[in-house]
């Protein structure tokens, strides 16, 4: 049986929910062995990706984390954090086991649905870095993202979810509806904390954590 290494803690709520999803799938049967390394502290990924002054490069810190998972017996690694995929090339190069590309699987799911225009809800840094957009464009899919005021609302929503607090449901619906009016055929929950809103039940949303869970059980 494979042993799944989870590089978590970015953020903690999404990591916990991902493990909950893994454990609950198939009635809790045939769950893989799991090793979780939840990063309690790390240089700020968002500041680095956005190029903020005095931001510290977290690459070596993350490399040490995936190496630890490999040494601990993981046979493959997953990262339930979209923004951390900014560092995926370096992390994959650092270990001799597969590091699953969640964003690639999400983009392929969108393509398999036949969508050519998709909405994306994610952190500013994830949108700024074109992480999902790059994978979607390779499949000929155009991406719609919220305007500036909508992105501000999304940052607040994600911040609440990261802290385990209630979010503004009306604001979430308003930002989502605006993407649909722009022509989106569906919406990617690109920040994994947003999966806590849908919990696999929201219609019309493509849940990154749900897709990652499906990949593990393929």
Backbone as CSV, one residue per row, in Angstrom:
resi,resn,N_x,N_y,N_z,CA_x,CA_y,CA_z,C_x,C_y,C_z
1,UNK,0.846,-1.198,0.000,0.000,0.000,0.000,0.879,1.245,0.000
2,UNK,0.473,2.250,-0.782,1.248,3.478,-0.832,1.117,4.252,0.468
3,UNK,2.137,5.061,0.729,2.113,5.940,1.896,2.129,7.369,1.394
4,UNK,1.083,8.087,1.726,0.897,9.446,1.230,1.529,10.443,2.196
5,UNK,2.404,11.273,1.666,2.975,12.353,2.452,2.238,13.646,2.150
6,UNK,1.721,14.299,3.174,0.989,15.546,2.997,1.833,16.700,3.534
7,UNK,2.186,17.612,2.654,2.857,18.835,3.085,1.772,19.853,3.379
8,UNK,1.486,20.050,4.665,0.360,20.871,5.067,0.758,22.089,5.872
9,UNK,-0.267,22.686,6.477,-0.049,23.861,7.303,-0.172,25.175,6.556
10,UNK,-0.525,25.105,5.279,-0.582,26.318,4.432,-1.912,26.349,3.661
11,UNK,-3.045,26.490,4.332,-3.170,26.724,5.765,-3.635,25.465,6.492
12,UNK,-3.718,25.632,7.778,-4.025,24.520,8.670,-5.453,23.996,8.480
13,UNK,-6.414,24.905,8.263,-7.808,24.486,8.108,-7.984,23.600,6.878
14,UNK,-7.350,23.984,5.775,-7.453,23.198,4.544,-6.780,21.845,4.704
15,UNK,-5.647,21.813,5.416,-4.952,20.550,5.652,-5.833,19.590,6.442
16,UNK,-6.442,20.108,7.497,-7.307,19.264,8.333,-8.500,18.749,7.539
17,UNK,-9.077,19.612,6.725,-10.241,19.200,5.948,-9.860,18.179,4.878
18,UNK,-8.691,18.346,4.278,-8.239,17.377,3.278,-8.083,15.999,3.910
19,UNK,-7.501,15.948,5.104,-7.354,14.657,5.773,-8.715,14.068,6.120
20,UNK,-9.640,14.933,6.503,-11.008,14.483,6.779,-11.626,13.860,5.524
21,UNK,-11.421,14.513,4.381,-11.964,13.989,3.127,-11.337,12.647,2.775
22,UNK,-10.028,12.543,2.935,-9.337,11.285,2.650,-9.882,10.156,3.518
23,UNK,-10.068,10.452,4.794,-10.491,9.428,5.748,-11.929,8.987,5.527
24,UNK,-12.760,9.919,5.044,-14.184,9.631,4.882,-14.518,8.958,3.557
25,UNK,-13.644,9.092,2.568,-13.938,8.533,1.246,-14.085,7.015,1.322
26,UNK,-15.029,6.508,0.600,-15.308,5.071,0.558,-15.650,4.515,1.941
27,UNK,-16.310,5.346,2.756,-16.696,4.884,4.078,-15.518,4.601,4.986
28,UNK,-14.387,5.220,4.679,-13.196,5.017,5.501,-12.427,3.761,5.157
29,UNK,-12.845,3.062,4.097,-12.166,1.827,3.699,-11.054,2.126,2.698
30,UNK,-9.991,1.338,2.791,-8.862,1.433,1.859,-8.195,2.797,1.863
31,UNK,-8.244,3.491,2.997,-7.543,4.766,3.110,-6.044,4.498,3.102
32,UNK,-5.270,5.284,2.362,-3.824,5.049,2.331,-3.171,5.368,3.666
33,UNK,-1.991,4.811,3.874,-1.189,5.266,4.997,-0.851,6.735,4.767
34,UNK,-0.860,7.521,5.821,-0.682,8.963,5.675,0.347,9.490,6.675
35,UNK,1.248,10.317,6.164,2.169,11.080,7.007,1.901,12.553,6.733
36,UNK,1.580,13.303,7.779,1.316,14.732,7.615,2.443,15.534,8.260
37,UNK,3.035,16.419,7.464,3.971,17.391,8.013,3.295,18.750,7.873
38,UNK,2.761,19.229,8.993,2.060,20.500,8.975,3.022,21.593,9.419
39,UNK,3.355,22.480,8.482,4.322,23.538,8.755,3.720,24.544,9.732
40,UNK,4.286,24.590,10.943,3.802,25.553,11.919,4.298,26.951,11.624
41,UNK,5.518,27.033,11.146,6.101,28.321,10.771,6.851,28.158,9.464
42,UNK,6.840,29.198,8.678,7.532,29.205,7.390,7.565,30.644,6.906
43,UNK,8.568,31.023,6.120,8.522,32.363,5.524,7.220,32.574,4.772
44,UNK,6.743,33.794,4.736,5.448,34.107,4.142,5.466,33.889,2.636
45,UNK,4.720,32.882,2.190,4.683,32.548,0.768,4.061,33.675,-0.047
46,UNK,2.986,34.245,0.475,2.275,35.291,-0.261,3.177,36.490,-0.529
47,UNK,3.884,36.944,0.496,4.762,38.102,0.334,5.839,37.836,-0.713
48,UNK,6.388,36.614,-0.696,7.451,36.287,-1.651,6.917,36.242,-3.077
49,UNK,5.786,35.581,-3.271,5.225,35.445,-4.616,4.824,36.808,-5.179
50,UNK,4.346,37.698,-4.316,3.952,39.033,-4.756,5.146,39.982,-4.883
51,UNK,6.332,39.486,-4.518,7.534,40.296,-4.678,7.633,41.458,-3.707
52,UNK,7.075,41.283,-2.501,7.111,42.369,-1.534,8.521,42.572,-0.978
53,UNK,8.807,43.803,-0.621,10.121,44.161,-0.114,10.438,43.374,1.155
54,UNK,11.681,42.889,1.225,12.193,42.148,2.384,11.541,40.778,2.569
55,UNK,10.778,40.312,1.572,10.195,38.966,1.661,11.308,37.920,1.624
56,UNK,11.150,36.877,2.423,12.144,35.814,2.511,11.750,34.660,1.593
57,UNK,12.701,34.158,0.837,12.443,33.035,-0.065,12.213,31.763,0.762
58,UNK,11.031,31.153,0.667,10.733,29.958,1.467,11.138,28.648,0.796
59,UNK,11.777,28.717,-0.372,12.031,27.496,-1.151,12.806,26.448,-0.358
60,UNK,13.921,26.821,0.258,14.737,25.845,0.975,13.979,25.257,2.158
61,UNK,13.176,26.063,2.808,12.358,25.597,3.922,11.379,24.520,3.457
62,UNK,10.758,24.747,2.306,9.808,23.780,1.757,10.518,22.523,1.254
63,UNK,11.698,22.701,0.690,12.480,21.548,0.229,12.809,20.623,1.400
64,UNK,13.207,21.210,2.517,13.503,20.394,3.697,12.262,19.628,4.157
65,UNK,11.107,20.236,3.990,9.863,19.585,4.402,9.561,18.362,3.537
66,UNK,9.685,18.483,2.219,9.391,17.329,1.358,10.456,16.244,1.525
67,UNK,11.694,16.643,1.791,12.742,15.651,2.048,12.450,14.879,3.323
68,UNK,11.926,15.577,4.324,11.568,14.904,5.576,10.462,13.889,5.339
69,UNK,9.463,14.261,4.537,8.390,13.319,4.225,8.933,12.091,3.497
70,UNK,9.859,12.308,2.578,10.447,11.188,1.852,11.232,10.282,2.809
71,UNK,12.024,10.879,3.685,12.804,10.083,4.637,11.905,9.329,5.602
72,UNK,10.718,9.872,5.836,9.789,9.246,6.781,9.020,8.085,6.175
73,UNK,9.193,7.864,4.870,8.566,6.714,4.224,7.471,7.018,3.234
74,UNK,7.231,8.280,2.953,6.211,8.621,1.952,6.629,8.097,0.582
75,UNK,5.647,7.567,-0.158,5.914,7.088,-1.514,5.427,8.076,-2.569
76,UNK,4.622,9.042,-2.152,4.232,10.161,-2.990,3.780,11.305,-2.087
77,UNK,3.834,12.515,-2.624,3.547,13.695,-1.814,2.432,14.502,-2.461
78,UNK,1.544,15.029,-1.629,0.517,15.961,-2.093,0.622,17.240,-1.272
79,UNK,0.193,18.331,-1.874,0.233,19.633,-1.216,-1.157,20.259,-1.322
80,UNK,-1.949,20.224,-0.253,-3.302,20.800,-0.307,-3.282,22.317,-0.159
81,UNK,-2.489,22.950,-0.992,-2.343,24.410,-1.021,-1.995,24.809,-2.441
82,UNK,-2.837,25.644,-3.042,-2.577,26.051,-4.424,-1.329,26.911,-4.534
83,UNK,-1.188,27.891,-3.635,-0.069,28.828,-3.748,1.275,28.132,-3.621
84,UNK,1.345,27.084,-2.805,2.606,26.364,-2.628,3.059,25.708,-3.922
85,UNK,2.151,25.519,-4.864,2.531,24.953,-6.160,3.429,25.898,-6.965
86,UNK,3.531,27.133,-6.555,4.495,28.053,-7.161,5.909,27.478,-7.063
87,UNK,6.149,26.698,-6.002,7.468,26.131,-5.730,7.569,24.674,-6.179
88,UNK,6.551,24.182,-6.878,6.490,22.760,-7.232,7.691,22.271,-8.035
89,UNK,8.177,23.012,-9.033,9.345,22.506,-9.773,10.540,22.218,-8.864
90,UNK,10.830,23.112,-7.935,11.957,22.914,-7.034,11.701,21.757,-6.073
91,UNK,10.470,21.613,-5.610,10.147,20.542,-4.680,10.209,19.180,-5.356
92,UNK,9.706,19.101,-6.574,9.744,17.841,-7.321,11.172,17.420,-7.612
93,UNK,12.016,18.401,-7.892,13.420,18.120,-8.207,14.180,17.634,-6.978
94,UNK,13.709,18.007,-5.800,14.456,17.734,-4.570,14.271,16.321,-4.040
95,UNK,13.241,15.614,-4.501,12.966,14.272,-3.985,12.871,13.268,-5.133
96,UNK,12.945,11.993,-4.772,12.908,10.927,-5.770,11.546,10.233,-5.818
97,UNK,10.537,10.850,-5.227,9.181,10.317,-5.266,8.277,11.350,-5.935
98,UNK,7.141,10.917,-6.480,6.264,11.874,-7.168,5.680,12.912,-6.221
99,UNK,5.594,14.132,-6.706,4.850,15.196,-6.017,3.678,15.543,-6.925
100,UNK,2.481,15.239,-6.497,1.294,15.375,-7.341,0.989,16.846,-7.604
101,UNK,0.727,17.153,-8.854,0.383,18.519,-9.262,-1.134,18.680,-9.226
102,UNK,-1.633,19.211,-8.125,-3.075,19.388,-7.961,-3.655,20.279,-9.052
103,UNK,-2.939,21.341,-9.405,-3.466,22.306,-10.366,-3.656,21.679,-11.742
104,UNK,-2.746,20.797,-12.122,-2.858,20.108,-13.402,-4.107,19.234,-13.434
105,UNK,-4.381,18.553,-12.341,-5.566,17.688,-12.279,-6.855,18.509,-12.297
106,UNK,-6.822,19.672,-11.641,-7.999,20.548,-11.673,-8.255,21.028,-13.092
107,UNK,-7.196,21.467,-13.769,-7.338,21.950,-15.148,-7.856,20.847,-16.066
108,UNK,-7.385,19.622,-15.858,-7.845,18.519,-16.696,-9.307,18.207,-16.437
109,UNK,-9.734,18.345,-15.187,-11.148,18.147,-14.858,-12.011,19.160,-15.597
110,UNK,-11.560,20.413,-15.625,-12.284,21.457,-16.354,-12.358,21.099,-17.838
111,UNK,-11.233,20.660,-18.398,-11.202,20.290,-19.816,-12.134,19.120,-20.098
112,UNK,-12.144,18.142,-19.203,-12.990,16.960,-19.388,-14.477,17.320,-19.371
113,UNK,-14.821,18.410,-18.702,-16.207,18.875,-18.677,-16.573,19.626,-19.956
114,UNK,-15.580,19.892,-20.787,-15.831,20.587,-22.038,-15.920,22.094,-21.903
115,UNK,-15.527,22.628,-20.741,-15.577,24.067,-20.532,-14.434,24.757,-21.281
116,UNK,-14.728,25.927,-21.804,-13.691,26.730,-22.458,-13.504,28.081,-21.782
117,UNK,-14.372,28.387,-20.815,-14.310,29.656,-20.099,-14.659,29.372,-18.628
118,UNK,-13.676,29.524,-17.744,-13.872,29.112,-16.362,-13.555,30.250,-15.403
119,UNK,-14.330,30.363,-14.344,-14.055,31.345,-13.308,-13.070,30.792,-12.298
120,UNK,-12.315,31.676,-11.669,-11.318,31.262,-10.687,-11.420,32.135,-9.444
121,UNK,-11.624,31.497,-8.302,-11.602,32.173,-7.018,-10.385,31.677,-6.245
122,UNK,-9.497,32.590,-5.906,-8.260,32.208,-5.226,-7.644,33.434,-4.582
123,UNK,-6.565,33.213,-3.851,-5.826,34.320,-3.267,-5.225,35.205,-4.356
124,UNK,-5.002,36.462,-3.985,-4.387,37.401,-4.921,-3.065,36.859,-5.456
125,UNK,-2.239,36.287,-4.587,-0.929,35.799,-5.019,-1.060,34.646,-6.004
126,UNK,-2.031,33.762,-5.780,-2.246,32.630,-6.685,-2.691,33.123,-8.058
127,UNK,-3.580,34.108,-8.070,-4.037,34.692,-9.329,-2.888,35.431,-10.007
128,UNK,-2.142,36.211,-9.230,-1.020,37.006,-9.748,0.024,36.122,-10.428
129,UNK,0.279,34.959,-9.847,1.318,34.066,-10.367,0.853,33.215,-11.545
130,UNK,-0.425,33.335,-11.930,-0.961,32.582,-13.070,-0.825,31.068,-12.900
131,UNK,-0.915,30.589,-11.676,-0.687,29.171,-11.429,-1.751,28.300,-12.091
132,UNK,-3.013,28.596,-11.851,-4.083,27.856,-12.515,-4.172,28.243,-13.981
133,UNK,-4.035,29.537,-14.269,-4.185,30.021,-15.633,-3.222,29.317,-16.584
134,UNK,-2.008,29.072,-16.112,-1.006,28.401,-16.947,-1.463,27.002,-17.340
135,UNK,-1.962,26.256,-16.366,-2.422,24.891,-16.648,-3.665,24.900,-17.523
136,UNK,-4.551,25.855,-17.299,-5.784,25.933,-18.087,-5.499,26.343,-19.524
137,UNK,-4.591,27.302,-19.697,-4.276,27.782,-21.036,-3.668,26.680,-21.894
138,UNK,-2.905,25.779,-21.273,-2.333,24.649,-22.016,-3.429,23.769,-22.616
139,UNK,-4.625,23.869,-22.049,-5.758,23.069,-22.517,-6.770,23.927,-23.275
140,UNK,-6.354,25.153,-23.619,-7.197,26.032,-24.421,-8.366,26.638,-23.666
141,UNK,-8.217,26.782,-22.345,-9.321,27.269,-21.515,-9.013,28.682,-21.040
142,UNK,-9.965,29.581,-21.236,-9.820,30.967,-20.798,-10.280,31.091,-19.344
143,UNK,-9.614,31.950,-18.590,-9.908,32.104,-17.171,-10.480,33.484,-16.867
144,UNK,-11.566,33.505,-16.104,-12.144,34.749,-15.600,-11.810,34.878,-14.118
145,UNK,-11.298,36.042,-13.706,-11.007,36.294,-12.298,-11.771,37.530,-11.836
146,UNK,-11.989,37.677,-10.543,-12.765,38.827,-10.054,-12.051,40.149,-10.331
147,UNK,-12.808,41.234,-10.517,-12.205,42.568,-10.595,-11.604,42.930,-9.239
148,UNK,-10.938,44.073,-9.169,-10.197,44.446,-7.964,-11.055,44.416,-6.709
149,UNK,-12.263,44.989,-6.762,-13.093,45.023,-5.561,-13.570,43.633,-5.166
150,UNK,-13.807,42.788,-6.158,-14.198,41.412,-5.876,-13.057,40.617,-5.258
151,UNK,-11.837,40.894,-5.711,-10.683,40.189,-5.153,-10.452,40.585,-3.696
152,UNK,-10.712,41.856,-3.381,-10.606,42.304,-1.987,-11.586,41.523,-1.105
153,UNK,-12.805,41.356,-1.595,-13.797,40.579,-0.847,-13.330,39.133,-0.673
154,UNK,-12.739,38.579,-1.740,-12.289,37.195,-1.673,-11.153,37.031,-0.666
155,UNK,-10.247,38.010,-0.596,-9.157,37.952,0.380,-9.718,37.914,1.799
156,UNK,-10.744,38.702,2.048,-11.356,38.732,3.382,-12.013,37.394,3.709
157,UNK,-12.693,36.839,2.732,-13.359,35.545,2.932,-12.328,34.464,3.253
158,UNK,-11.270,34.412,2.466,-10.234,33.393,2.672,-9.558,33.575,4.019
159,UNK,-9.309,34.827,4.400,-8.687,35.099,5.693,-9.554,34.581,6.836
160,UNK,-10.868,34.773,6.738,-11.783,34.259,7.765,-11.722,32.738,7.833
161,UNK,-11.727,32.092,6.689,-11.686,30.632,6.646,-10.376,30.100,7.208
162,UNK,-9.260,30.771,6.908,-7.959,30.353,7.427,-7.925,30.401,8.951
163,UNK,-8.680,31.334,9.516,-8.702,31.500,10.973,-9.822,30.694,11.632
164,UNK,-10.572,29.951,10.833,-11.661,29.157,11.381,-12.869,29.973,11.755
165,UNK,-12.992,31.165,11.169,-14.117,32.050,11.470,-15.167,31.969,10.371
166,UNK,-16.370,32.457,10.667,-17.437,32.471,9.666,-17.121,33.516,8.603
167,UNK,-17.565,33.251,7.386,-17.282,34.141,6.266,-18.561,34.860,5.832
168,UNK,-18.390,35.853,4.979,-19.516,36.617,4.441,-20.091,35.861,3.242
169,UNK,-21.159,35.108,3.484,-21.748,34.304,2.422,-22.318,35.133,1.291
170,UNK,-22.876,36.287,1.614,-23.439,37.151,0.579,-22.338,37.670,-0.351
171,UNK,-21.191,38.019,0.236,-20.073,38.499,-0.576,-19.550,37.394,-1.491
172,UNK,-19.486,36.170,-0.957,-19.037,35.040,-1.771,-19.975,34.824,-2.957
173,UNK,-21.260,34.871,-2.707,-22.236,34.679,-3.780,-22.162,35.807,-4.802
174,UNK,-21.931,37.033,-4.337,-21.866,38.180,-5.243,-20.660,38.078,-6.171
175,UNK,-19.506,37.713,-5.610,-18.296,37.578,-6.431,-18.457,36.429,-7.422
176,UNK,-19.033,35.338,-6.968,-19.256,34.184,-7.852,-20.197,34.548,-8.991
177,UNK,-21.281,35.238,-8.672,-22.264,35.612,-9.685,-21.647,36.530,-10.738
178,UNK,-20.753,37.391,-10.306,-20.110,38.285,-11.269,-19.270,37.510,-12.279
179,UNK,-18.639,36.427,-11.829,-17.865,35.598,-12.754,-18.787,34.938,-13.773
180,UNK,-19.953,34.513,-13.314,-20.907,33.914,-14.251,-21.391,34.941,-15.281
181,UNK,-21.594,36.175,-14.844,-22.032,37.216,-15.787,-20.941,37.549,-16.798
182,UNK,-19.690,37.250,-16.445,-18.580,37.456,-17.368,-18.444,36.311,-18.367
183,UNK,-19.276,35.296,-18.213,-19.263,34.188,-19.161,-18.695,32.892,-18.641
184,UNK,-18.358,32.828,-17.358,-17.815,31.591,-16.801,-18.856,30.473,-16.855
185,UNK,-18.416,29.298,-17.280,-19.301,28.130,-17.336,-19.293,27.346,-16.024
186,UNK,-18.357,27.639,-15.189,-18.214,27.027,-13.876,-17.177,27.836,-13.118
187,UNK,-16.952,27.488,-11.865,-15.994,28.239,-11.049,-15.096,27.276,-10.276
188,UNK,-13.804,27.504,-10.386,-12.823,26.739,-9.625,-12.675,27.361,-8.241
189,UNK,-12.797,26.544,-7.215,-12.433,26.973,-5.870,-10.932,26.771,-5.757
190,UNK,-10.195,27.798,-6.172,-8.754,27.662,-6.352,-7.961,27.746,-5.069
191,UNK,-8.469,28.457,-4.083,-7.850,28.449,-2.755,-8.458,27.290,-1.984
192,UNK,-7.633,26.428,-1.411,-8.175,25.210,-0.814,-9.024,25.490,0.425
193,UNK,-8.845,26.653,1.071,-9.746,27.006,2.171,-11.185,27.160,1.689
194,UNK,-11.356,27.527,0.432,-12.706,27.698,-0.113,-13.470,26.379,-0.176
195,UNK,-12.751,25.276,-0.135,-13.410,23.969,-0.089,-14.246,23.821,1.179
196,UNK,-13.880,24.558,2.211,-14.643,24.504,3.455,-16.040,25.085,3.283
197,UNK,-16.210,25.950,2.274,-17.532,26.498,1.972,-18.389,25.461,1.268
198,UNK,-17.823,24.828,0.259,-18.617,23.915,-0.561,-18.799,22.562,0.103
199,UNK,-17.731,22.070,0.752,-17.727,20.716,1.322,-18.299,19.704,0.339
200,UNK,-17.903,19.887,-0.930,-18.275,18.936,-1.961,-19.710,18.996,-2.418
201,UNK,-20.478,19.981,-1.917,-21.910,19.991,-2.187,-22.363,21.112,-3.115
202,UNK,-21.577,22.180,-3.241,-22.018,23.336,-4.017,-22.038,23.022,-5.504
203,UNK,-23.169,23.233,-6.136,-23.319,22.947,-7.553,-22.628,24.039,-8.380
204,UNK,-21.979,23.622,-9.450,-21.346,24.583,-10.336,-19.930,24.937,-9.951
205,UNK,-19.473,24.451,-8.797,-18.116,24.737,-8.355,-17.208,23.529,-8.571
206,UNK,-15.992,23.809,-8.957,-14.984,22.769,-9.142,-14.033,22.870,-7.959
207,UNK,-14.123,21.897,-7.082,-13.463,21.928,-5.787,-12.080,21.276,-5.888
208,UNK,-11.035,22.077,-5.713,-9.668,21.569,-5.876,-9.349,20.436,-4.906
209,UNK,-9.761,20.556,-3.650,-9.458,19.503,-2.675,-10.223,18.219,-2.970
210,UNK,-11.444,18.347,-3.457,-12.211,17.161,-3.821,-11.544,16.423,-4.976
211,UNK,-11.052,17.198,-5.941,-10.349,16.592,-7.078,-9.075,15.913,-6.611
212,UNK,-8.334,16.563,-5.705,-7.102,15.963,-5.192,-7.396,14.659,-4.463
213,UNK,-8.490,14.633,-3.718,-8.889,13.403,-3.046,-9.199,12.301,-4.058
214,UNK,-9.893,12.654,-5.130,-10.200,11.679,-6.183,-8.924,11.089,-6.782
215,UNK,-7.934,11.935,-6.973,-6.659,11.486,-7.559,-6.006,10.432,-6.673
216,UNK,-6.054,10.640,-5.385,-5.420,9.698,-4.448,-6.075,8.323,-4.543
217,UNK,-7.372,8.303,-4.814,-8.095,7.026,-4.838,-8.220,6.432,-6.236
218,UNK,-7.590,7.014,-7.205,-7.636,6.458,-8.559,-6.893,5.132,-8.622
